[in-house]
Amino acid sequence: MARKKIREYDSKRLLKEHFQRLSGRELPIKSAQVTESTNFDELAQKEPWLTSCKLVVKPDMLFGKRGKSGLVALNLDLAQAATFVKECLGKEMEMSGCKGSITTFIIEPFIPHNEEFYLNIVSERLGCSVSFSECGGIEIEENWNKVKTIFVPTGACLASETSAPLVATLPLEIRGEIQEFIKSVFTLFQDLDFTFLEMNPFTLVDRKPYPLDMRGELDDTAAFKNFKKWGNIEFPLPFGRAMSATESFIHDLDEKTSASLKFTVLNPKGRIWTMVAGGGASVIYADTVGDLGYASELGNYAEYSGAPNEGEVLQYARVVIDVWTSPLGFSLVVIYSTLQCATADPDGRKRALVIGGGIANFTDVAATFNGIIQALKEKESKLKAARMHLYVRRGGPNYQRGLAKMRALAEEIGLPIEVYGPEATMTGICKQAIECISAAA
């Protein structure tokens, strides 16, 4: 399961579109998304309610505490909403230590209310936890002792008797409505493969629940069965994070294959770089480097898995090697909106490249190594200029042939390449790479 955050606009869109289908009842949710390209006249024609009620405007950028940060404008008409957007659009903010620009907003009706409730559903390994409080809103953390939580095992539905403790202290006149709402939202949570859903707060409008603020995360590995239900869903990057040209290229390559190809630059000046086969193995390698005290030297997170073909691996390896070695071209990376580039260490110190992996079940090791080897040959001069030392560790189908080709490559182009099979440990390879860069130049 991969938890991917979605915008508040999409969370509410999915809730509105599917609540009636699953419960037989309609929620009066209205919302509109605004970006730099939005024409407010056209938006008003598409969403006539924008001109007939007072509005709320807030950034929709995957960060919280917007009200406490003065980023929520209340009780506006459409002209005032457009002015607020214009003033905030592109504004650089720092949230939780991350700097970024505001690019996307959500506009909704202004809902005067007295009651604020809290609802949270989280998918866990053995089921889902469901939390509710009648003291929701911006002070939820200060009132956390009033939050009630139940656990629903995997495969079980949220029955009335199970959810009863959540609403037991509510007044009788609203208890039934809110209990049915929680049960319906839980059904929707499972049907759409949410992994996280939070409404803080939701209120009652004419005795019907209405979410004022909402956060959602989806299991993006379930996209194959939900693409019609989700519609045109967006999985934006975390606030303050922008894709480099290389990362965008790998992302597009990943979208076009049944395999998995991932690449994220962590530190363009790092001296330990990885190209690891397998999602689990890639985490082990990265965690090991950090656990050994060298997280600050880890240049990237990378993964190729799911049996990519030789051509896909070649394209992947070409561009990521450029990031590790080149001062220009694809090596330009954007980290927190600051332009930086990965270059050979200015002190002439060594770098280490770990081409690792666990023991493959079905990936042809020799075939994937063919693509990597061709890329290494093409980038030979860059690798040597960067004083790159390679550490290879792999097991699985045809691994002996793949490792033999790596050893032959070392002799052919004169690169320092140490090659190991499954007899070597993954953590041990990381230790060797660290010892390499720690040695005197």
N, C-alpha and C positions, 0 to 999 in steps of 0.2 A: 504494500500500500504506500502510495506517495501522496502526502498531504500538500495540496497546493492552495494558497490563499486566493480568493476572488474578491472583486470589489463589492462594496455594499450594494451598489446598484444591481449587480447580477444576483446577489443573495436575495434581494427583495423581488427581483423579477422572477426567479425560480419559485419563490414562495407563493407569489400571486398566481403564476401560471398553473401550478400543480396542486395547490391547496384544494381548490374546488374539485378537481379530478379525483383526488384521493379521499376527500371528506364529504363532498356534496354541498359544501358551504363556500361562499365567496368572501374574500377579504378585501376591504376597500382601499387597497394600497395604490398610491400614485407616486411615481418618481420619474425623473428625467436626468440623463447624463449630459454633462457639459465639458467640452474640451476647448482648446484653442481654435479649432476649426468650426465650432458651433455658431450658426446664425440664429440669433434669438427670435427674429421674426418667423423664420421657418419652423423653429422649435415650437413657438406658440400656436402655429397652425396645426402642427402635428399633435400637440398636447394642449387643447383649449383650456383645461383647468388652470393652466399657469396664469391666465389673465382674470380668473374669477375668484381667486382666493389668495390669502396671505401665504408667504412662502418661507421656507427654511433653506439655507444654502450652506454647504460644508464641503471641505476637501474629501475626496474619495481615493485615498492614497495608501491604504493598508496600515495606517498608524492610528492609535487611539488617543484619548484625552484631548480631543479636539475642542471641546467646550472649555476645559481648563486652560487651553492654550490660546483662547480668544479667536478661534478659527470657525466658529459657528455663528452665522448671522440669522436673526429671528424676525419674524413678523414683517417681511418685506413685500413690496409689490415687484412685478417683473422687472421694471426699470431699475429699481434699487438692487435687485438680485444681479442684474447684468453689470452694474457698477461694482458691486462687491467682487464678482468674479474677475473683472478686469483689473482691479487693484491687487488681487492675490495671485493671479495667473503668472507663473514663472517665478514667484517669490521664493527665495531660498530659505529653508527652515532647517533647524537641527532638532531631530527627534530621537531620543534614546541614543545619542552619540553619533547618529547618522545624518549627514547633510544631503539635502536634495531639493529639487524644485517642485512646486505644486503644479500639476498639469491637468488634473481631472477633478470634477466636482459632481455632487449629486444635489438636485433640487427637489424638494417635496413640499406638500402642503404644511402650513404651520398648524399644529394641533394643540390648542390649549388643553391642559389636563391637570388633574390633581393627584392621580394615582400613577405610580411607576413600579412595574414589576420586572423581575430578572429571570431569564431562562437560559440555560446552557446545556448543550448535549455534546458529549465527547466520545468518539469511538476509541475503545481500548482493546487490548489483546483478546480478552475473553468476553467482551460485550460492550455495553455503552453505559456511561454514567449520565444521569439526568439531574440537574440542579435547578432549584426554583427558590425565589425569595419575593416577598411582598414589599421589600425595601430596596428596589432597584434604583438605577440612576448613577450620577457621577460619584456618589458617596458609597458605592457598593463595597469597596474594599474596607472602609471603616465599619461597615455593617455585615462583615462576612460571617459573623457568628449566627446571623439570622438566615443563612442559606441552608436549605435542606437538600440532601442528595440521596438518590436511590441508584441501584445498579440493576441493569437489565441484561441477562446473559445473551450471548449470541444465539440467534434463532428464535428468541422469545419475543412476543409482542408486548406492548405496554398496556396491560389490563387496568381496569378501573381500580381494582383492589391494590394493585402494585403502586399506582400513582397517587392513591388517596393520601398517604402521609405528606406529600408535597404541598397539598392545598388544605390540609386539615384545619389550619387556623384562619382561613379566609372567611368573610361573611357568607352566609348561606346564599344570598341573592346573586353572588358572582362565582361561587365555588364551582358549580357545575360547568359553567361556560369556560372558565379557565382550565379546568381539568380536561374537558374535551379538546380544547385548543392544544394543550401540551401533548395529548395522545395523537392528535392529527399531525402536529409538527414532527413528532417522533417517527410516525409512519412515512412522512415525506423525507425525513433525514435518511432513512434506510433505503427508500425507493430510488432516491437520486444519488446515492453513494456519497453523502456528506461524511466528512470525518470530524468536523467541528462546526457547531452552529451556536451563536450567542445572540440574544436580544437583550440589550441593556441600554435603555429600558424598553418595555412595551407597555402600552396603556389600554384603556377601554374607550372606544368611541361608539356611543349608542349601544353600550353593552357588548360590543364586538371587539376582540383583541386587535390592536394595531401596533406593529413594531416601529418604534421611533429611531432606534439605532440597531444595526444588525451587522454581525461579522460571520463569514462562512469560509470553510475550506472543503475542497472536494478531493476524492481519491482519483487522481488523473489516470491511473492505470485502468479505471473503469470507463474510460471515454469510449471504447469500442462498443459498449452496449447502451451508452447514454447520449450519444451525439445528437440524436433527435430531441431528447428531453432537454438537454442543456442548451441547445441552440448555439448561437454564436458566442461562446463563452471565452473570456480572456483570463489568462493566468499571468498577471503583471509581476514584474520583479519586485522584491522588497524595496521599500522607500530608501532612496539614496543609492540604489544600485543600478548601473547602466551597463548594457552589454557592449563589449568591444566588437570590432569587426570580426576577429577570429571567433569569439564566442557566438556571434550571430551566425557565422558560416557553419559552425559545428551544430548549432541548434537547427538550422535549416536542413543540414545533412541528416540529422537524427529524425526529423519529421518525415523524411522520404524513405526510411528504411524500417524493416521490422526489427532490426537490431537496436541496441542502445549505444549512443555515442554522446558522451558528456565531457565538457571542458569548462572550467572556471578558473580564472586567474585570481590567486590570493595575494601574492606579493611579487610584482614584476622584477624586483631586485633579489628574489630568493635564489638560493644556490642548490636546493634539492628539488628536483622536478620528477614527475611521475607520468607514466602511461601504463595504466594497470587494467588488466582484463578481469571483469567481474565486479558487480556493484558491491558485494560484501567485501571482496578483497581490497577494493579501492579505499574503503573506509578503514580497513585494518592498517593498510600502509600509511595513510594520512594520520590516523590516531597514534600509530607507533612512533612516527617522527615527532609528533607533539609530546608524547609521553616520555621520550628520551630527551626532551628539553630543547628541541630545535624547531618548534612550530613557527618561529619568526623567520626561519630559512626555507619554509615550504612554499614553493612558488605557485603551485596549482593543485586543483583537484581534477582528476581525469579518470574516465572509465570507458572502456569499450567492451561490450558483452552481447549475448544473444546471437552469436555466430555471424558477425558481419563478414561480407565477402572481401576478397583481396583488394578490389578496387575501392571499396568504401574505407578500408583500413589505410590504403595508400593516401587517399584524399585527407583523411583525418590526421595521419602522421605528418604529412607535409606541412600543414598549417600550424600544428602545435609545436613542431620543431622550430619553425620560424619565430614563434613567440619566445622560446627558450634562448635563442641565439642571435636574433637580428635586431639592430637598432631602428630599423625602418619597416615599412610595409605592414604586414599582418601583425607584427609584434607591437604595434601601437594598441595599448589597452586603456580603457577608461575605468578607473577605480574611484567611486564616489565623486564622479564628475571631474576628476583631475586627470589630465593627459600625462601618462607616463609610458615608458617603454622598457622592455626587457633587453638588456645588453650584456655583453661580456663584463665580468666583474672588473671595476676600475682598478682594483689592486692586483689584478692578474691571478686571483685565487681560483682554485679548482671548483668545478661544478659537478654534481652527480645527477644522473638520469636513471631512474628505476623503471625498468620494463618488466613488471611483475605480474602476478596473478596467482590464483590458487591452483587447484587441479580441475581442469575443465571436464564437464560431463559429455558435451557433444560438440563443442567448438573445435575445429581442426586447427591445432596450434601451428602446424607448419604453414597452412594456408594464410593465417593471419600474420604470421611472421614474414611471409613473402612481401606483403605490403609495407610492413615496417622496415624491412631490410632495404627495399628499393628507395624508400624515403631517406633512410640514413645514408645511402650511397649518394643520392642527389645533394644532400646537405652536408657532405663530408667536410668541406672547408669551413663552414660555419660552426660545426661541432668542435672542430679542432681549435678554431679561434677562441671559442668559449671555454676551452680546456675542460670539455665534458667527458666524464668517466661514466661508463654505462655498466649497470648491474642488471642481469637478466635472471629471472627465476620463474619457471613455468612447469606445469604438468598437464596431462590429459592426452586425448587422441593425437597421435603422431608427434608427441612432444620431443622424442629423441631426434627425429629428423629436423624439427624446427630448431632445436638447440645446436645441432651440428651446423646448420646454416649460419647461425649467429657466430659460432666459433670461427667459421670460414671467413665471415665478413671481417672479423677483427684482424685476421692475417692479411686480408686483401687490401683494406684501406688504412690499416695502422691505427685504428682507434682502440683505446684501452677498454675492453669489454670483458667482464667476468660473467661466466655463464654457469647456471646451476639448474638442476632439475628438482623434483619434489623432495629429494633428500635434504635440501636446505630449507630452513624455515623462512617464512615471509618476514618475521620480525628481525631475523638475523641479517637479511639483505638490507633492511633499513639501517641497521647499526653499521654495516660496512660503508654505506653511502655517507653516513654522518662522519665516520672516521676519515673518509677520503677528503671531505671538505674541511675537516678540522686539522688535517696534516699541514705542515709548512709548505708554502708554495714552492 
